[in-house]
Amino acid sequence: MAMQIEALEIENYRVFRRAKLTDLPSLTVIIGANGSGKSTLFDVFSFLKDALAQNVVQAVNRRGGFKELVSRGEKGPIVITVKFREADGPLITYDLRIASDQGRPFIARELLKYRRGRRGQPWHFVNFARGKGTAITNESAYGQPGTKEVREEYKLDDPSVLAIKGLGQFKEFRVVADFRSLIENWHISDFHISDARPSAEFGYAEHLSTHGENVAQVAQFLFEHHRDIFDHILEKMKERVPGVSQVEPKSTEDGRLVLRFQDGSFRDPFIARYVSDGTIKMFAYLVLLYDPRPHPLLAVEEPENQLYPQLMDELAEEFRDYARRGGQVFVSTHSPDFLNSTHLNEIYYLVKSSGFTSVHRASNSERLKRLVEEGDRPGELWRQRLFEEEPTA
């Protein structure tokens, strides 16, 4: 079973001066008014991934610099705390604190710790600041009764590089390497219809990219190496897009790939640039959701755009099924139809007040629970703006 995020805590990150999401389910649905911070919440995941792929300075600068990223009126530090667990394994906490020295961001603290049991003292596998710190050297003994942690000091060549990246390259730090790999394999979707339409370079790709421009290449990979999955996607397309009877990745004379969609009403197939936005988007989502190796975390913003409202129930179930197969899913939405297909304990709603956003779990509201028990559906409550009333704590 894949690691799952149990809690996310954010401090001084744009509109989130202090926000906490706890008891996160495998499918988490985020709702809120425009400007309340849904995209910012997903950007926290992107920030961690960028900081790991590059370094903290570059990740901050991509977002306009420290002054633009830190909450208005605050000096910092920016704090991101993620708590994970794998099945019945130990609770894992990753705490990253970023401060600024004359406008230049630096890592004020980076901590990766595992808790032994429910009450045991945690082992600090990584404890770093400004490129210097300590790491566990006897991690293979973790969990054995009476064993104490053994630590050594280390210094990274570049203090803006995360310790989980620097140390995670070495075999002796397996725990750190596993955690690094987890974040590296997160997928934060920023799908663009315009990118998916043009023909792609010939070849194949195993995973759909963030923007979806390689959908034809991934389709080629599935067609050649996972034909059962490709055929399953085709059956799903036939069920959900009226008229589609075949989808085929086709190589052109100049060695490029195009997707061709066969409509039963016409003799000749349409290439991707001529079919509807909804058809392209549904195919791309199915390619993403039926990846043979699910991402440990999948985040998708407003999947309802360009899709028929009648498809929301099936799409919500597809996301839920993806989570069952091992990939935790975060979805933001404005769609009452999508919300109608979710459970109250899957919904978290954002409330912005005086320039800052708080996060609330719908199932913690006695009023919302009562209304749902009486037969109201979450989407209809959202449509009536009942989520926006003064929330319970």
Backbone torsions as a table, in degrees:
resi	resn	phi	psi	omega
1	MET	NA	138.9	-177.6
2	ALA	-74.4	156.7	173.4
3	MET	-64.0	143.3	178.3
4	GLN	-126.2	138.9	176.5
5	ILE	-72.4	125.7	176.6
6	GLU	-94.5	-31.7	-177.7
7	ALA	-152.7	150.5	176.3
8	LEU	-135.5	125.4	179.5
9	GLU	-121.7	133.7	-175.5
10	ILE	-131.1	134.2	175.5
11	GLU	-133.4	134.2	172.1
12	ASN	60.8	32.0	177.3
13	TYR	-110.0	95.7	-178.5
14	ARG	51.7	-121.6	-174.5
15	VAL	-73.3	-8.3	-179.0
16	PHE	-97.6	87.0	176.5
17	ARG	-70.2	-43.1	171.9
18	ARG	-151.5	116.8	-179.5
19	ALA	-143.8	145.7	-177.4
20	LYS	-142.3	129.2	172.2
21	LEU	-114.3	119.9	-177.2
22	THR	-121.1	163.1	178.3
23	ASP	52.4	45.3	-175.4
24	LEU	-68.4	129.3	177.0
25	PRO	-81.2	175.4	-179.3
26	SER	-68.3	-28.7	170.6
27	LEU	-116.0	116.9	-179.7
28	THR	-116.5	125.0	-177.2
29	VAL	-111.9	125.4	-176.3
30	ILE	-107.7	127.0	176.0
31	ILE	-128.1	160.8	179.2
32	GLY	167.1	159.6	179.0
33	ALA	-65.3	162.5	174.9
34	ASN	-57.3	134.3	179.9
35	GLY	84.4	2.3	-177.8
36	SER	-81.0	-16.0	174.9
37	GLY	119.8	15.5	-179.7
38	LYS	-62.4	-46.9	179.2
39	SER	-66.0	-35.9	178.6
40	THR	-64.9	-38.7	177.9
41	LEU	-61.1	-44.7	178.7
42	PHE	-68.3	-29.2	179.4
43	ASP	-67.5	-22.7	175.1
44	VAL	-60.8	-42.6	176.5
45	PHE	-63.4	-44.5	179.9
46	SER	-63.1	-37.6	-179.8
47	PHE	-61.8	-47.0	179.5
48	LEU	-61.0	-41.1	-179.7
49	LYS	-67.9	-41.5	177.2
50	ASP	-64.1	-43.0	-179.8
51	ALA	-62.8	-33.7	178.8
52	LEU	-75.8	-42.4	-178.6
53	ALA	-69.3	-34.9	-178.2
54	GLN	-115.9	-101.5	171.8
55	ASN	-160.2	174.6	-174.8
56	VAL	-65.9	-40.2	-179.0
57	VAL	-60.5	-47.0	-179.4
58	GLN	-66.2	-38.9	179.4
59	ALA	-63.4	-41.0	178.2
60	VAL	-68.3	-45.0	-177.5
61	ASN	-65.6	-30.8	176.2
62	ARG	-63.0	-19.4	-178.7
63	ARG	-107.3	22.7	173.5
64	GLY	92.9	4.6	-179.6
65	GLY	97.3	168.3	-174.0
66	PHE	-61.5	-41.2	-177.1
67	LYS	-63.8	-31.2	178.2
68	GLU	-79.4	-28.9	-174.7
69	LEU	-86.1	-36.8	-177.7
70	VAL	-70.8	147.6	-179.2
71	SER	-57.2	144.4	-178.1
72	ARG	-57.0	129.3	178.6
73	GLY	83.7	-1.9	-179.3
74	GLU	-106.9	150.1	177.3
75	LYS	-96.2	-13.1	-176.7
76	GLY	107.0	-172.3	1.6
77	PRO	-76.1	160.8	168.0
78	ILE	-77.9	129.1	-175.9
79	VAL	-124.1	128.2	173.2
80	ILE	-126.7	119.6	179.6
81	THR	-121.9	123.9	-179.3
82	VAL	-120.0	130.1	178.4
83	LYS	-115.4	125.8	-176.1
84	PHE	-118.0	162.5	168.2
85	ARG	-153.6	143.3	174.5
86	GLU	-110.8	112.6	-177.6
87	ALA	50.1	-122.7	179.5
88	ASP	-98.6	21.0	-178.3
89	GLY	-74.5	-175.5	-177.0
90	PRO	-71.1	155.0	173.6
91	LEU	-74.6	130.5	-178.5
92	ILE	-112.3	128.7	178.8
93	THR	-119.6	128.5	173.9
94	TYR	-117.2	121.4	-175.4
95	ASP	-122.8	119.8	-179.5
96	LEU	-121.2	126.9	179.9
97	ARG	-124.4	125.8	-176.8
98	ILE	-120.9	124.4	178.9
99	ALA	-118.5	-178.6	-176.9
100	SER	-129.5	137.4	175.8
101	ASP	-121.5	103.1	-177.1
102	GLN	53.9	42.7	176.3
103	GLY	89.0	-12.5	179.6
104	ARG	-96.3	122.6	-179.6
105	PRO	-71.0	148.1	174.6
106	PHE	-145.9	161.7	-179.3
107	ILE	-83.9	104.6	179.8
108	ALA	-74.5	-32.1	174.5
109	ARG	-164.0	142.4	173.9
110	GLU	-137.5	118.3	-173.9
111	LEU	-130.8	129.9	172.6
112	LEU	-123.9	115.9	-176.7
113	LYS	-134.4	146.6	176.3
114	TYR	-113.8	135.9	177.2
115	ARG	-97.5	132.6	178.2
116	ARG	-86.3	110.9	-179.5
117	GLY	67.7	-168.5	-179.0
118	ARG	-79.1	-25.3	-174.7
119	ARG	-123.5	-6.3	-176.4
120	GLY	-67.5	155.4	177.6
121	GLN	-70.1	137.4	-178.7
122	PRO	-73.7	149.3	170.6
123	TRP	-93.7	128.5	177.9
124	HIS	-90.0	92.0	-177.4
125	PHE	-66.4	-33.4	177.1
126	VAL	-137.2	132.0	176.6
127	ASN	-144.4	97.2	-170.5
128	PHE	-129.7	159.8	171.2
129	ALA	-157.6	132.5	178.8
130	ARG	49.9	42.3	174.4
131	GLY	81.4	0.7	179.4
132	LYS	-125.3	147.7	176.8
133	GLY	167.9	-162.2	-177.1
134	THR	-124.6	156.5	177.6
135	ALA	-143.5	149.3	178.5
136	ILE	-66.1	136.2	176.7
137	THR	-111.3	-8.0	178.3
138	ASN	-118.3	44.4	-174.5
139	GLU	-63.5	-23.4	178.8
140	SER	-64.7	-19.7	179.5
141	ALA	-90.4	0.6	-177.5
142	TYR	-58.5	133.7	177.0
143	GLY	91.9	-13.4	179.5
144	GLN	-77.4	133.4	-175.7
145	PRO	-56.0	134.6	174.5
146	GLY	78.4	-0.8	-177.9
147	THR	-85.2	133.3	177.6
148	LYS	-103.6	149.5	-180.0
149	GLU	-68.2	144.1	175.3
150	VAL	-116.0	127.4	-172.2
151	ARG	-123.3	151.9	173.2
152	GLU	-134.4	155.6	179.2
153	GLU	-88.3	144.1	179.7
154	TYR	-138.5	157.2	175.8
155	LYS	-135.6	129.9	179.2
156	LEU	-86.9	150.9	179.0
157	ASP	-65.1	-34.6	-178.7
158	ASP	-122.0	113.4	-176.7
159	PRO	-68.0	-11.8	177.9
160	SER	-88.6	-4.4	177.9
161	VAL	-86.1	136.3	177.7
162	LEU	-64.6	142.0	178.5
163	ALA	-62.9	-34.2	-179.8
164	ILE	-67.3	-20.4	174.0
165	LYS	-83.3	-47.9	-178.1
166	GLY	-63.8	-48.3	-178.5
167	LEU	-78.8	-27.6	-176.2
168	GLY	-67.6	-7.6	178.2
169	GLN	-80.8	-11.6	-174.3
170	PHE	-106.3	139.3	-174.3
171	LYS	-62.0	-30.7	-176.2
172	GLU	-69.6	-13.4	178.0
173	PHE	-108.5	64.0	-174.8
174	ARG	-62.8	-43.1	-179.6
175	VAL	-59.9	-44.9	179.9
176	VAL	-65.2	-42.8	-179.8
177	ALA	-62.5	-39.5	179.0
178	ASP	-64.1	-41.7	-179.7
179	PHE	-68.0	-41.1	176.6
180	ARG	-59.4	-45.5	-179.8
181	SER	-62.1	-35.9	178.9
182	LEU	-58.1	-50.8	-178.1
183	ILE	-68.2	-38.9	179.9
184	GLU	-58.3	-29.7	-176.0
185	ASN	-96.7	7.3	171.3
186	TRP	-64.1	148.2	177.1
187	HIS	-125.9	111.9	177.3
188	ILE	-106.9	103.4	-171.5
189	SER	-73.3	133.7	172.2
190	ASP	-134.0	57.9	-169.9
191	PHE	-66.3	130.8	178.6
192	HIS	-119.8	120.3	179.2
193	ILE	-55.7	-42.3	-176.3
194	SER	-62.5	-30.9	178.9
195	ASP	-75.3	-30.9	-176.1
196	ALA	-78.9	-18.1	-174.1
197	ARG	-75.9	-45.7	-175.8
198	PRO	-63.5	156.6	174.6
199	SER	-66.6	149.8	-177.4
200	ALA	-105.8	167.6	175.1
201	GLU	-63.0	147.0	-179.6
202	PHE	-61.8	148.0	179.7
203	GLY	129.5	-164.6	177.2
204	TYR	-142.0	160.7	175.3
205	ALA	-131.3	145.4	-175.4
206	GLU	-82.8	-26.2	-176.6
207	HIS	-131.7	144.7	176.5
208	LEU	-66.6	136.2	179.5
209	SER	-75.2	170.2	-179.4
210	THR	-57.3	-43.4	-177.6
211	HIS	-90.5	-11.7	177.3
212	GLY	83.6	12.3	-176.1
213	GLU	-72.5	-13.8	-179.5
214	ASN	-104.1	24.9	-176.2
215	VAL	-60.3	-35.9	179.0
216	ALA	-66.4	-38.5	179.8
217	GLN	-68.3	-39.5	177.6
218	VAL	-66.7	-39.2	176.5
219	ALA	-60.3	-40.6	177.7
220	GLN	-61.8	-43.1	178.9
221	PHE	-61.6	-46.5	179.8
222	LEU	-65.2	-40.4	179.9
223	PHE	-60.1	-39.9	-174.8
224	GLU	-87.8	-31.8	-171.4
225	HIS	-116.8	-16.8	178.9
226	HIS	-139.6	63.9	-173.0
227	ARG	-61.7	-32.0	179.5
228	ASP	-64.0	-39.4	178.3
229	ILE	-69.1	-43.4	178.6
230	PHE	-59.4	-44.4	179.1
231	ASP	-64.6	-35.6	177.7
232	HIS	-65.4	-41.6	176.6
233	ILE	-61.1	-41.2	179.2
234	LEU	-61.9	-42.2	178.1
235	GLU	-62.7	-40.0	177.4
236	LYS	-63.1	-39.7	178.4
237	MET	-63.2	-41.6	179.0
238	LYS	-61.9	-36.7	-179.6
239	GLU	-70.6	-34.8	-167.3
240	ARG	-106.4	-17.2	179.0
241	VAL	-122.8	101.8	-177.1
242	PRO	-55.0	132.2	175.8
243	GLY	97.4	-24.4	-178.7
244	VAL	-73.9	119.8	-179.2
245	SER	-114.6	-11.8	-178.8
246	GLN	-162.6	145.0	172.1
247	VAL	-131.2	130.4	-174.3
248	GLU	-139.3	126.6	170.8
249	PRO	-79.4	121.9	-172.1
250	LYS	-122.6	131.1	176.9
251	SER	-84.9	140.2	179.9
252	THR	-94.7	172.6	-177.7
253	GLU	-62.8	-29.7	-179.5
254	ASP	-91.0	14.7	173.2
255	GLY	82.1	20.5	177.6
256	ARG	-106.2	164.2	-178.8
257	LEU	-110.2	138.0	171.4
258	VAL	-131.0	153.7	172.3
259	LEU	-94.4	132.9	178.1
260	ARG	-118.1	127.3	-178.3
261	PHE	-109.0	123.0	-180.0
262	GLN	-94.0	121.5	173.5
263	ASP	-98.5	127.8	-177.3
264	GLY	-58.4	-18.8	-178.3
265	SER	-82.9	-11.0	-175.2
266	PHE	-127.4	150.0	-178.8
267	ARG	-71.9	-44.9	-174.5
268	ASP	-97.3	143.4	179.0
269	PRO	-75.3	158.3	175.8
270	PHE	-97.4	137.5	171.9
271	ILE	-80.7	164.3	-168.0
272	ALA	-55.2	-34.6	-174.7
273	ARG	-69.4	-11.4	-177.2
274	TYR	-107.3	-4.4	179.3
275	VAL	-92.4	168.9	-174.3
276	SER	-68.9	156.9	176.1
277	ASP	-57.3	-41.6	-178.0
278	GLY	-63.0	-38.7	179.5
279	THR	-64.9	-46.6	178.8
280	ILE	-61.7	-44.6	-175.5
281	LYS	-67.3	-42.0	178.4
282	MET	-62.3	-42.2	178.7
283	PHE	-62.8	-43.5	179.9
284	ALA	-63.4	-41.3	178.3
285	TYR	-63.5	-40.4	179.2
286	LEU	-66.1	-39.5	175.9
287	VAL	-61.4	-40.6	178.4
288	LEU	-67.5	-45.6	-172.9
289	LEU	-76.8	-19.2	178.0
290	TYR	-108.0	26.7	172.6
291	ASP	-56.2	130.5	180.0
292	PRO	-58.4	-27.0	177.5
293	ARG	-122.2	92.3	-176.1
294	PRO	-57.7	143.5	174.2
295	HIS	-67.7	143.7	178.5
296	PRO	-63.9	-24.9	175.0
297	LEU	-141.9	130.7	177.8
298	LEU	-125.5	123.2	179.0
299	ALA	-120.4	126.5	-176.2
300	VAL	-131.8	126.7	177.9
301	GLU	-93.4	129.0	172.4
302	GLU	42.6	64.2	-178.4
303	PRO	-66.0	-13.7	-176.7
304	GLU	-72.7	-17.9	-177.1
305	ASN	-60.0	133.4	-179.3
306	GLN	70.9	2.8	-178.8
307	LEU	-108.7	150.8	177.4
308	TYR	-64.2	137.8	177.3
309	PRO	-56.0	-30.3	-178.8
310	GLN	-66.7	-16.2	-178.8
311	LEU	-87.5	-6.3	-173.1
312	MET	-64.4	-37.7	-180.0
313	ASP	-62.7	-45.8	178.9
314	GLU	-66.0	-38.6	-178.9
315	LEU	-66.7	-40.9	177.6
316	ALA	-60.8	-40.5	179.4
317	GLU	-68.4	-34.3	176.4
318	GLU	-62.7	-43.6	177.7
319	PHE	-63.0	-42.0	-179.1
320	ARG	-65.3	-39.1	178.8
321	ASP	-67.0	-38.0	176.4
322	TYR	-59.2	-43.8	179.2
323	ALA	-63.7	-37.0	178.5
324	ARG	-63.6	-31.0	-178.8
325	ARG	-83.4	1.4	171.6
326	GLY	120.7	4.9	179.3
327	GLY	-118.6	113.5	179.1
328	GLN	-66.1	139.2	-173.1
329	VAL	-121.6	133.6	170.8
330	PHE	-118.4	127.2	-179.7
331	VAL	-129.1	132.6	169.5
332	SER	-104.2	146.4	-175.5
333	THR	-155.8	154.8	168.5
334	HIS	-112.6	-2.2	-168.4
335	SER	-83.5	116.8	173.5
336	PRO	-61.1	-33.1	179.7
337	ASP	-65.3	-40.6	176.9
338	PHE	-66.2	-44.5	-179.8
339	LEU	-61.9	-33.9	178.7
340	ASN	-61.8	-19.5	-179.2
341	SER	-98.5	9.6	-179.8
342	THR	-115.4	166.8	178.4
343	HIS	-98.6	151.8	-176.4
344	LEU	-58.8	-35.3	-178.0
345	ASN	-76.7	-2.5	175.1
346	GLU	-95.0	-9.1	-170.7
347	ILE	-102.0	131.0	172.2
348	TYR	-122.7	132.6	-177.7
349	TYR	-119.3	143.6	-176.3
350	LEU	-99.1	135.5	178.4
351	VAL	-126.0	121.0	-179.7
352	LYS	-101.6	128.8	-179.0
353	SER	-144.4	131.4	-179.9
354	SER	54.0	33.8	174.4
355	GLY	90.0	-4.9	-178.6
356	PHE	-126.9	154.2	-172.2
357	THR	-112.4	135.1	172.2
358	SER	-110.4	156.2	-177.5
359	VAL	-117.0	134.8	-177.2
360	HIS	-133.5	139.5	176.7
361	ARG	-88.7	128.5	-174.7
362	ALA	-59.7	-36.9	-176.7
363	SER	-71.5	-8.3	174.9
364	ASN	-85.4	-7.4	179.5
365	SER	-91.1	115.6	179.0
366	GLU	-62.7	-35.3	-179.4
367	ARG	-65.2	-46.8	179.3
368	LEU	-65.7	-39.8	178.4
369	LYS	-61.9	-42.3	-179.2
370	ARG	-64.4	-43.1	-179.4
371	LEU	-63.8	-39.8	178.2
372	VAL	-67.7	-41.4	177.5
373	GLU	-61.6	-28.8	179.6
374	GLU	-84.2	-0.6	174.9
375	GLY	113.6	-6.9	176.7
376	ASP	-71.6	150.3	178.8
377	ARG	-104.5	147.6	-175.9
378	PRO	-54.4	-40.0	-179.1
379	GLY	-63.6	-37.3	179.2
380	GLU	-71.0	-35.2	175.7
381	LEU	-66.2	-37.6	176.8
382	TRP	-66.3	-40.8	179.6
383	ARG	-62.7	-34.2	178.9
384	GLN	-84.5	4.3	177.4
385	ARG	62.9	28.5	-179.6
386	LEU	-76.3	-20.3	175.2
387	PHE	-70.2	-21.3	-173.0
388	GLU	-88.2	-5.6	176.3
389	GLU	-72.0	169.1	-176.1
390	GLU	-53.9	115.5	-176.1
391	PRO	-78.5	162.2	171.1
392	THR	-80.6	163.8	-178.3
393	ALA	-71.3	NA	NA
